[in-house]
Amino acid sequence: MPAFSPVFSNQLHELFRWRRDVRHFRCDPVPEPVLEGLLATACLAPSVGLSEPWRFVRVDDADRRAAVREDFSQCNADALADRAGTDAQRYARLKLAGLDDAPHHVAVLSHPDPVQGRGLGRATMPQTTTWSTVMAIHTFWLAATAAGVGVGWVSIINPARIKAILDVDPALELVAYLCVGYPDGHAPTPELERRGWEQRAPERREWVRR
Amino acid sequence: MPAFSPVFSNQLHELFRWRRDVRHFRCDPVPEPVLEGLLATACLAPSVGLSEPWRFVRVDDADRRAAVREDFSQCNADALADRAGTDAQRYARLKLAGLDDAPHHVAVLSHPDPVQGRGLGRATMPQTTTWSTVMAIHTFWLAATAAGVGVGWVSIINPARIKAILDVDPALELVAYLCVGYPDGHAPTPELERRGWEQRAPERREWVRR
């Protein structure tokens, strides 16, 4: 194994600290070889039984993108309607997706019961399959951040509707719809924190002992 | 944002490539400040709505550890009994957990419906909460690998039974039971691949276009 130096560990810590859920993108595209390299890197993620359940879908078609944006708008309006008072006012002020500006859209789906991996490690915890795909997304996110590429994970969508829009096997699970592109600005704190929605809780860093 | 150099990106790629699910550990403990630092780093992971739903439990008690090992043995015997022929023979030869040797055990649980984050981003995809905890585990795993510390994720366990053994709030979701310590050996390919269980599939690196 290569020896990872303390300098590298410190830079890795900075990467974790600066990785953001990006909602503001520049419009210029990421060069294809860079994007392809990032998607290949994502596949180095851990997966239960080496099942590699992730399935990436690049969404380029303007009509499909418009339909995804429409679904987001509807789900976001529903979420706002469920809130009242200052909570609703604050929610309405948030920018929760970069769907309009991001030059690349990537949907990430997961095979719920892959042959690959031969079921190992899944008998009592079948969710580990989906969780493997989550780690592939996180791997992509970190590699992208290191390359100066921003990623925004949109979850305010109706998964069944998105799968229909993308015309993918309905048996696949939609895990994420990602906006990808160069970020318009950088900040060391999450946007939700800067806008007063929520703060990190120091006690989450503590643990109980048993 | 710090500029992450191509050199750093290459090292990050090596980190992804060398991160292993470790099942063979040395017995010497990881210094407490190192382990504490890694757990703190894990909390830099993304979380939906900044909900930070992860809850770490350090498992030190010998009786509890023995009960966890017993649960693993039982679940693993059940998984073996469900297999036949060469599949069963191959399964039986795998070493699937380092519970006996690993000097540290860390259970990772997730709050299923946290107040923190105020529900943002969860209305249509509530699983994003658990997935945030998965990314915290992955962050821990990567930071540990960079520090020379190995992590093995044990999923061949009964989550309800493990929660009872650990005497934690049954409403919390058990996401992972981690073995942590210095690895006894390093390899650039997964143990499941070296032992002929499964191989990476190059087509997982490809994507469809829509």
Interface residues (C-beta under 8 A of the other chain):
Chain A: M1 P2 A3 F4 F8 S9 Q11 L12 H13 E14 L15 F16 R17 W18 R19 D21 L39 A40 T41 C43 L44 A45 P46 V48 G49 L50 S51 E52 W54 R55 F56 V57 R58 V59 D60 D61 R64 C75 D78 A79 D82 D87 Y91 L94 L96 V106 A107 Q116 G117 R118 L120 G121 R122 A123 T124 M125 Q127 T128 T130 W131 V134 M135 H138 T139 W141 L142 A143 T145 A146 A147 G148 W153 S155 I156 I157 N158 P159 L166 D167 V168 V175 H186 P188 P190 L192 E193 W197 E198 Q199 R200 A201 R204 R205 E206 W207 V208 R209 R210
Chain B: M1 P2 A3 F4 F8 S9 Q11 L12 H13 E14 L15 F16 R17 W18 R19 D21 L39 A40 T41 C43 L44 A45 P46 V48 G49 L50 S51 E52 W54 R55 F56 V57 R58 V59 D60 D61 R64 C75 D78 A79 D82 D87 Y91 L94 L96 V106 A107 Q116 G117 R118 L120 G121 R122 A123 T124 M125 Q127 T128 T130 W131 V134 M135 H138 T139 W141 L142 A143 T145 A146 A147 G148 W153 S155 I156 I157 N158 P159 L166 D167 V168 V175 H186 P188 P190 L192 E193 W197 E198 Q199 R200 A201 R204 R205 E206 W207 V208 R209 R210
